[in-house]
């Protein structure tokens, strides 16, 4: 079992920044590929960013490229999402997820992740 706890959400004005954190516990953190997803009201859950177990490979949805940065600190069992130049359309509940690093499936597919956090709300006002 892996437990994931997100933090860092909140209310921010458009153009502002937030940093989300996701702390993992339960198993060896470095064995897991980590990702952030988000879900806005009335919409399906959407992939945002992912990072390999070593941090050497990352991927982003096009809408956040150049604005968001995913990173991880395996010594602290934590993955981060730095969000800059926030827009109202970034408003959503953001979820942290993990899957075994051995998976060969696309990191953007939510059903390939077997552990999820409870989510943290991000609201961007215009």
N, C-alpha and C positions, 0 to 999 in steps of 0.2 A: 504494500500500500504506500502511496505517496500522498501527502497532504500539501495543498497549495493555498497560501493566504495572500491575497492582493491587498495593496494599500496605495495611497497617494492620489486617489481621485478627488474631485471637487468641482467647484464652479470657477470658471475663468473667462475673461473677456476674449473676444476674437483677437488673434495675434499674440496671445499669451502662451505660456509654457506650463507644462506639468511633467513630473516624472513618476511613473508608476513602478511599484516594486512588487515582486512575487517571491515570497520565501517558501522554500520547499523543505519538507521533513519526511522521514520515514525510510528512505532508501538512498543509495549513493547518487547524489545529484548529477554527477558528471556522466552517468549512464543514460541520461535522458536528453532528448531533443526537446526544446522548449519553444512555445509560441504564445502569441497574443491574438485573441479574437475579440470581436465586439458585436454587440447587438443593439440596434436602435429600435425605438418603439414601432411596432408594426412591420418590422423588417426581419429578414432571416439573419442568422449569425454569419458574420463575415470574417475572413482571415485578414489579419493586419500585418503581422511580422513573425518570423521564426529565426531561430539560431541553433546551430549545431552544438553537439556536446562540448566541443573544444572552443567554440566561439569563432572559429575560422570561417564559417559560412553563414551568411544571413540572407534573408529574402523578405520582400515587402510587397504589399499590394500597391498598385500604381498610384493610387490616390494619396498615399502617405510618403512616397519616395521623396527624399530631400528634406522632409520635415520631421520624420520620426526616426529614432535610432534604437535598435534593440541591442542589449549587451548582457553579459552574465558574469558573475563572480562565483566560481565553483567553490572557493574557500568559504564563502558566506552562504552557499546554497540559495542564491538569489539571482533572479533575472529581472532586468529593468527595461522600461520603455520610456525613453526621453521623447517628449512630444513638444515640438516647437511650432510656431506660426499656426496655432490652432484655429480651426474654422468651425462655425456652427454645425456643419455637417459631420463633424467628428463627435458630436454628442451621442453617447451610447453607454451601455454597461460594458466594461472591458474585462475579459476573462483571460486568465493565465491557464495554459494547458501543457501537459507533458506526454511524451511517448518514448518508448525504448529507442535508443540511438540506432539500433540495428534495422529499423524499418526502412524499406526502400521506396515506400509510397510517397507521393507528393506531400510536402509539408503543409500545403495549403488546405488539405482535406480534413475537416474537423472530426470525421468519424475515425481517423487514424490515431487520435489522441485518446488515451484511456484515463487520464486524471485531469480534473478541472478544479479551479478555485471557485469561490462563491461570487466573484465579480466585484468590481468597484465602479461607481458611477462617475462619469466625466460629462460635465455640462459646459458648453461653450456658448456664451451669450454674444449677440451681435451688437 
